[in-house]
Structure formats: C-alpha cells, structure tokens
Amino acid sequence: MKHLRFLAFAAIVGPVICFVSSASGNMMGGGASDAQIYINYATYDVTTVAGLAQGSRFRTTGNDSQMADDFSIGGTGFGLGYTITGVTWTGLHGGKNPLVVPGWNIIIYSDAVGTPTGTGFADPTVTALHISVEGVVSSFDEGDSFVTYSTDLTTAFILDSNTRYWIAIQAIDSASGFGLARSMTQQGFGAVSYSEGAIDAWEGLPWDEEIGGDNDIAFNLHGVALPTPGALALLGIAGIFMSRRRREA
C-alpha cells in the first residue's frame, strides 16, 4: 500500500516540479535541458539555399511572416500527455551576425484539418494556443550560413498525446533574412507559411515546387511526460483495490 501511495504521489508531484522548474526559462544557459521527446529532424537539407528558405520573422515595420510545421507526440502507456520545456531548431541566414538574433517567438497552433488555425485573420497568432517569447538563445554555427539554436522555454506548455499541433518559430526583428532549414526526416504534413499582406491563409512552401515531396522544417521538442487525469484515476483505483484486499485478508 505504501508503494502504491508513493507511485500516486510521484505521478502528481513529479510533473508539477518539472513544470515549475522549466517554466522559469533559460535556466541552464546552454540550450534545452530536458530530453528530446519529439524529433522532427536528425539532419537538415544542406542543399537549401537562401532563395528557398522561406522567411519566418516578426518585424515591427512590415514583412511579418511565419513558417509552421505539424507534429503529434504519441503516448507511452497510461494515456500520457507532455510538458514541452524546450526547442531546438536550425535555420539559414543571409546577413551579418547570425549567431545573435535578438529574440524569438515560439508559437503553437491547433490543427484545422491540415493547416494551423488562423486562416482568415490578418494575424493568425490571435488563434494560437501558446506563444513563448524568448530573448537571445544558445546558438551553434554549423557553417555555410546555417545556425542551430536551442533553448529552455520562458513559458513551458502542456500538450495532449496523439493530437496534431503546429509550431511556428519566428526570429524577432532579424536583420539577417532568417528562414528555417528543411528537415530530411519528412513526417506528417509539409510545412506552410503565412505572410503579412498576402491572402490571409496558410500556403504551401516554395520547396514544394523547387524540390518536391513533403517538406518539414528542422525542429525538435524537449520536455517531460505528464500523467493525465485518467492515469491518476487508475492509480487511485488500484490503491483502493489493494486496500480492500488487505482488510479482507
């Protein structure tokens, strides 16, 4: 019985501790701290050139654009959800000082039958589930204008398992023409873009015409598993059952 009580306590308190510690953001100073729980790329496409890397930048004076890709994290028993605490991504730059981008928007959308929500809005972020605003993050120069970035999120967020979401990663006021690199993994739907002053709808990337096939963006998610209420209920039922057996014995 003590063992079951400990399991129930750990199931409740453990994820809460992880969430609180991760929500403070960028504590480690060296990129995302937790393990990767969703891998959308192991390698990126080195043949991607600046003309094919569609911009994903938040600009205060025009040319605001987003590039988004879908993901779904499968559960591993007891109907697990996940706390997303960090992100790693690789991008391509066409300007100076690419290692020092002043800030980033990490945006999460629900799925709207094959695209993110937000179609019909001048700014799709009004429909976003979550926006985490980051400052300068850990970076690594990959060479040939490619840079890999990684960070613990300032505000972590919780996602359901086996549910499709979309992530957009924007460089804030980047003067270097930032665009996300193309993933070589290829899973789910291809990435889509949304540009200020366009038709207020998510559109397929130029990669579709220039390279062909499904075209994902190069990002990975870090975090921890989080038991859902259903999982905790199962532990509670098991505890009641064992308690009754001990009394009957």
ABEGO torsion letter per residue (X at the ends): XAAAAAAAAAAAAAAAAAAAAAAAEGAAGAEBABBBABBABABBBAABBAAABBBBBBBABEGBBBBBBBBBBBBBEGGBBBBBABBBBBBBBABBGAABBABBBBBBBBBBGGBBBGBGBABAAAABABBBBBBBBBBBBAEGGBBBBBBBBABBBBBBBGBBBBBBBBBBGBAAGBBBBBBAAGBEBBBBBBBBGBAGBBBBBAAAAAAEEBBBBBBBBBEBBBBBAAAAAAAAAAAAAAAAAAAAX
